Amino acid sequence: MPLVLYVLALAVFAQGTSEFVLAGLLPDIANDLDISLGQAGLLTSAFAIGMALGAPVMAAAGRRLPPRWTMSGFLALFTVAHVVGAVAGSFGLLFATRVVSALANAGFLAVALSTVTHIVPPRMRARALAVILGGTTLALVAGVPAGALVGTALGWRATLWAIALVSLPALVAVLTATPTRTTPSGPAVPGRSLADELRTLRSAPVQVNIVLAVLVNAATFCSFTYLAAVADGPAGVNDTAVPLLLGGFGVGAFLGVTTAGRLADRNWPRVIAVCGPLLVLGWTLLAVTVASEPALWVLTPVLGALSFALGSTLIGRIMATATDAPAMSGSFATVAMNLGAVVGPVAGGIAIELTGVRGPLAASVVLAVLAVLLRRATRRATGERTPVPGPVG
């Protein structure tokens, strides 16, 4: 794999940490800024919504510029926003920095995903995308716990400073290692206008893969968002062990992304066909055995692996079926990921209010079932075929 992929993954690691870490620091932020916990919670919602809305806008704004300068600009803006946020004295200013950070993150990820499809051969694209998305899963495993520890020891502002510091070497690396131009190694569509690229969204395969990615990601974050509450419920997991449980989910997610990246280039239909039903079974088992602590410890990393293996494969399918949108395809994938990250916690919040801690798990079952049924109903309608295996290398 080209070195630049790992450079981009480092930047995605810093941005993924920023996206998720504030959830554990909201009480401190609320106390420091003298606001309610619910108002502080808007900071996490603003980031996810900014990611979903900002991806196509930012990708469109930078589509005619070299990827080195667009990604460097977005990462520089992301870093500055965290510095301002770290010294913010009001909720309004902090909220604004989260929106700006989300827009910069969305633009960076959209361009990074599109760039990947141009710097590796088609037979290696799923593996390359897995390297980039591995930055997000490592953020769950290491970045978020480390950020939470820094915030607990030194205050929430120190966490924002730390994210800015991690972003600086990533910015230098992107400036030096990212190509100023990309040469497509697969089907190229030169000279397409923005309207031409957006017209790709009319394609049935693209639409289906986007909806599938939204459903799977929503199922993932529906339960992951409330996993600490589930653990504190009937299973009675000790509070000090909850971070380890969340870390177990992150480890599973990293292994799932990595494994799927090695399989999905040639065997993506099998990955989807196997992981979808297994996710339905896994979320069902966890909902049924929610009072069993051993079951929670065993199923959590397994579900992390299955969720991210399937989710990353579907992101790869969005990119593969949107080749007529070489600059915008990454934004389509980014929107799908973040719509799921918005829909899932909302569905889980409603479910936990109505039925208790079992609710988010049941909602994840429903979302996963919808994804499996949609996949089966649309396989022929989309006209997709299993790709012919190519040479390995």
C-alpha positions in Angstrom: 0.0 0.0 0.0 1.3 3.5 -0.8 2.7 5.5 2.2 0.2 8.3 1.6 -2.7 6.0 2.6 -1.2 5.7 6.1 -0.7 9.5 6.2 -4.3 10.0 5.4 -5.3 7.4 8.0 -3.4 9.4 10.7 -5.4 12.5 9.8 -8.7 10.5 9.9 -7.6 9.1 13.3 -7.3 12.7 14.7 -10.7 13.7 13.2 -12.4 10.5 14.3 -11.2 11.1 17.9 -12.7 14.6 17.7 -16.0 13.3 16.5 -16.5 10.8 19.3 -14.5 12.0 22.3 -16.7 14.9 23.5 -19.6 12.5 24.3 -17.7 11.5 27.5 -16.8 15.1 28.4 -20.2 16.7 28.2 -20.8 16.9 32.0 -17.5 18.8 32.4 -18.3 21.1 29.5 -21.8 21.8 30.9 -20.4 22.7 34.3 -17.6 24.9 32.9 -19.8 26.9 30.5 -22.8 26.9 32.9 -25.2 25.2 30.5 -27.5 22.2 30.7 -26.4 18.7 29.8 -28.9 18.6 27.0 -27.5 21.8 25.5 -24.0 20.5 25.7 -25.2 17.4 23.9 -25.9 19.6 20.9 -22.1 19.7 20.3 -22.1 16.0 19.3 -25.2 16.3 17.2 -23.8 19.4 15.4 -20.7 17.5 14.4 -22.5 14.6 12.9 -25.0 16.8 11.1 -22.2 19.1 9.9 -20.4 16.0 8.5 -23.5 14.8 6.6 -24.4 18.2 5.1 -20.8 19.4 4.6 -19.4 16.5 2.7 -21.0 17.2 -0.7 -20.7 21.0 -0.3 -17.0 20.9 0.6 -16.1 18.3 -2.0 -17.9 20.3 -4.7 -16.0 23.5 -3.6 -12.6 21.8 -3.9 -13.2 19.4 -6.8 -11.1 21.4 -9.3 -8.2 21.8 -6.9 -5.3 19.4 -6.4 -5.9 16.9 -3.5 -2.8 18.0 -1.7 -4.1 21.6 -1.3 -7.7 20.7 -0.6 -6.9 18.2 2.1 -4.2 20.4 3.6 -6.6 23.3 3.7 -9.3 21.2 5.3 -6.9 19.8 7.9 -5.5 23.2 8.7 -9.0 24.6 9.2 -9.8 21.6 11.4 -6.7 22.3 13.5 -7.4 26.0 13.9 -11.0 25.3 14.9 -9.8 23.1 17.8 -7.4 25.7 19.0 -10.2 28.3 19.1 -12.5 25.8 20.7 -10.0 25.1 23.4 -10.0 28.8 24.5 -13.7 29.4 23.9 -15.4 31.2 26.7 -19.0 30.7 25.6 -21.1 27.9 24.3 -21.9 29.8 21.1 -18.3 30.0 20.1 -17.6 26.4 21.0 -20.7 25.3 19.0 -19.4 27.3 16.0 -16.0 25.6 16.2 -17.7 22.2 16.2 -19.6 23.0 13.1 -16.5 24.3 11.4 -14.5 21.2 12.5 -17.3 19.0 11.1 -17.3 20.8 7.7 -13.5 20.5 7.5 -13.6 16.9 8.5 -16.3 16.1 5.9 -14.4 17.8 3.2 -11.1 16.1 4.1 -12.7 12.6 4.2 -14.7 13.1 1.0 -11.5 14.1 -0.9 -9.4 11.4 0.8 -11.8 8.6 -0.2 -12.0 9.9 -3.8 -8.2 10.2 -4.0 -7.8 6.6 -2.9 -9.7 5.3 -6.0 -7.1 7.1 -8.2 -3.8 6.1 -6.6 -4.3 2.3 -6.4 -5.4 -0.3 -9.0 -9.1 -1.3 -9.0 -8.3 -4.7 -7.5 -6.8 -3.1 -4.4 -9.4 -0.3 -3.7 -11.3 -2.1 -0.9 -8.0 -2.8 0.9 -6.9 0.9 0.4 -10.2 2.2 1.7 -9.9 -0.1 4.7 -6.6 1.6 5.6 -8.3 5.0 5.6 -11.3 3.8 7.5 -9.0 2.0 9.9 -8.1 5.5 11.2 -11.7 5.8 12.4 -11.7 2.5 14.2 -8.4 3.2 15.8 -9.9 6.4 17.1 -12.5 4.3 18.9 -9.9 1.9 20.3 -7.2 4.4 21.3 -8.1 8.0 20.5 -11.3 8.3 22.4 -10.1 6.6 25.6 -6.9 8.6 25.6 -8.9 11.8 25.0 -11.2 10.9 27.8 -8.3 10.3 30.2 -6.7 13.7 29.2 -10.0 15.4 29.7 -10.6 13.8 33.1 -7.1 14.6 34.3 -6.6 18.1 32.8 -10.1 19.3 31.7 -12.0 19.1 28.4 -10.0 22.0 26.9 -6.8 19.9 27.2 -8.5 17.3 25.0 -9.1 19.8 22.2 -5.5 21.0 22.5 -4.3 17.4 22.2 -6.4 16.8 19.1 -4.9 20.0 17.5 -1.4 18.8 18.4 -2.0 15.3 16.8 -3.3 17.1 13.7 -0.1 19.1 13.2 2.1 16.2 12.2 -0.7 14.8 10.0 -0.9 18.2 8.3 2.8 18.2 7.6 2.6 14.7 6.3 -0.3 15.5 4.0 1.5 18.5 2.7 4.6 16.5 1.8 3.3 13.1 0.8 0.0 13.7 -1.0 0.2 14.1 -4.7 -0.7 17.3 -6.4 -2.4 15.3 -9.1 -3.9 11.9 -9.2 -3.9 9.6 -12.2 -6.9 7.3 -12.2 -5.9 3.7 -12.5 -9.4 2.6 -13.2 -12.2 3.9 -15.4 -11.7 7.6 -15.8 -14.3 10.2 -16.8 -12.4 13.3 -17.7 -14.0 16.7 -17.9 -17.2 16.0 -16.1 -19.2 18.9 -14.7 -20.6 19.0 -11.2 -24.1 18.4 -12.6 -22.8 15.3 -14.4 -21.3 13.9 -11.3 -24.4 14.5 -9.2 -26.4 12.8 -11.9 -24.7 9.6 -10.8 -27.0 9.6 -7.8 -29.8 8.6 -10.2 -28.0 5.2 -10.6 -29.9 2.4 -8.9 -26.7 0.6 -7.6 -25.4 3.9 -6.1 -28.8 4.6 -4.4 -29.1 1.1 -3.0 -25.5 1.0 -1.6 -26.0 4.4 0.0 -29.2 3.4 1.7 -27.7 0.1 2.8 -24.7 1.9 4.3 -27.0 4.3 6.1 -29.0 1.4 7.6 -26.0 -0.6 8.7 -24.2 2.4 10.2 -27.4 3.4 11.9 -27.7 0.0 13.5 -24.1 0.2 14.6 -24.4 3.6 16.3 -27.9 3.0 17.6 -26.5 0.5 20.1 -22.9 1.7 20.4 -24.0 5.1 21.6 -25.9 3.6 24.5 -23.6 0.7 25.2 -22.4 2.2 28.5 -26.1 2.4 29.6 -26.7 -1.2 28.5 -23.6 -2.3 30.5 -24.8 -0.4 33.6 -28.2 -2.1 33.3 -29.2 -5.7 34.1 -25.7 -7.0 33.2 -24.3 -5.0 36.0 -20.9 -4.3 34.5 -18.6 -2.4 36.9 -18.2 1.2 35.9 -14.5 0.9 35.8 -14.8 -1.9 33.2 -17.1 0.0 30.8 -14.2 1.7 29.0 -12.7 -1.7 28.4 -16.0 -2.9 26.9 -16.1 0.1 24.6 -12.5 -0.6 23.7 -13.4 -4.2 22.9 -16.0 -2.9 20.4 -13.3 -0.7 18.8 -10.8 -3.6 18.6 -13.5 -5.7 16.9 -14.2 -2.8 14.5 -10.6 -2.5 13.5 -10.3 -6.2 12.9 -13.5 -6.2 10.9 -12.4 -3.3 8.6 -8.9 -4.8 8.1 -10.3 -8.3 7.3 -13.0 -7.0 5.0 -10.4 -4.9 3.2 -8.5 -8.0 2.2 -11.6 -9.8 1.1 -14.0 -7.3 -0.4 -12.1 -6.4 -3.6 -12.9 -9.8 -5.1 -15.5 -11.3 -2.7 -17.6 -8.4 -1.7 -20.9 -10.2 -2.5 -20.0 -13.0 -0.1 -18.9 -10.5 2.6 -22.3 -8.8 2.3 -24.3 -12.0 2.2 -22.5 -13.4 5.3 -22.2 -10.4 7.5 -25.7 -9.1 7.0 -27.6 -12.1 8.5 -24.9 -12.6 11.1 -25.4 -9.0 12.3 -29.2 -9.6 12.6 -28.4 -12.7 14.7 -25.8 -10.9 16.8 -27.9 -7.9 17.7 -30.8 -10.3 18.5 -28.7 -12.5 20.8 -27.4 -9.4 22.6 -31.0 -8.1 23.0 -32.1 -11.4 24.4 -29.1 -11.9 26.7 -28.8 -8.3 27.8 -28.7 -9.3 31.5 -25.7 -11.6 31.0 -22.4 -10.0 31.5 -20.4 -12.8 29.9 -22.6 -12.6 26.8 -22.0 -8.8 26.6 -18.2 -9.2 26.8 -18.3 -11.9 24.0 -20.8 -10.3 21.7 -19.6 -6.7 21.8 -16.3 -7.2 19.9 -17.9 -9.7 17.5 -20.6 -7.1 16.6 -18.0 -4.4 16.3 -16.2 -6.6 13.8 -19.3 -7.6 11.8 -20.7 -4.0 11.8 -17.5 -2.4 10.4 -16.7 -5.2 8.0 -20.1 -4.8 6.4 -20.1 -1.0 6.7 -16.7 -0.6 5.1 -17.6 -3.0 2.3 -20.7 -1.0 1.5 -18.6 2.2 1.5 -16.4 0.5 -1.1 -19.4 -0.4 -3.1 -20.6 3.2 -3.2 -17.2 4.2 -4.5 -17.2 1.3 -7.1 -20.6 2.1 -8.4 -20.1 5.9 -8.6 -17.1 5.9 -10.9 -18.9 8.4 -13.1 -18.4 10.9 -10.2 -14.6 10.7 -9.7 -14.5 13.9 -7.5 -17.8 13.5 -5.7 -18.0 9.8 -5.0 -16.2 10.2 -1.7 -18.8 12.7 -0.5 -21.5 10.2 -1.3 -19.8 7.7 1.0 -19.2 10.3 3.7 -22.9 11.4 3.7 -24.0 7.7 4.0 -21.7 7.1 7.0 -22.8 10.2 8.8 -26.5 10.0 8.1 -26.3 6.6 9.8 -24.4 8.2 12.7 -27.3 10.7 13.1 -30.2 8.3 12.5 -28.9 5.6 14.8 -28.5 7.5 18.1 -31.9 9.2 17.5 -33.6 5.8 17.0 -31.7 4.4 20.0 -32.6 7.4 22.2 -36.3 6.9 21.4 -36.1 3.2 22.0 -34.3 3.5 25.3 -36.9 6.0 26.5 -39.8 3.7 25.5 -38.5 0.2 26.5 -35.3 0.6 28.6 -31.8 -0.6 27.9 -33.0 -3.4 25.6 -34.5 -0.8 23.3 -31.4 0.3 21.3 -30.4 -3.3 20.7 -33.9 -4.1 19.4 -33.8 -1.1 17.2 -30.4 -2.3 15.8 -32.1 -5.6 15.0 -34.8 -3.8 13.0 -32.3 -1.7 11.1 -30.1 -4.7 10.3 -33.2 -6.7 9.1 -34.2 -3.8 6.8 -30.7 -3.8 5.3 -30.8 -7.5 4.7 -34.3 -7.4 3.1 -33.4 -4.4 0.9 -30.2 -6.1 -0.3 -32.1 -9.3 -1.3 -34.9 -7.3 -3.0 -32.6 -5.2 -5.1 -29.8 -7.5 -6.1 -31.2 -8.1 -9.5 -32.8 -4.7 -9.9 -29.5 -3.0 -9.6 -27.9 -5.2 -12.2 -24.8 -5.8 -10.1 -22.8 -8.9 -10.8 -20.1 -10.6 -8.8 -16.7 -9.2 -10.1 -14.4 -11.6 -11.8 -11.4 -12.3 -9.6 -8.2 -10.6 -10.8 -4.6 -11.2 -10.0 -3.5 -10.7 -6.5 -0.7 -8.1 -6.0 
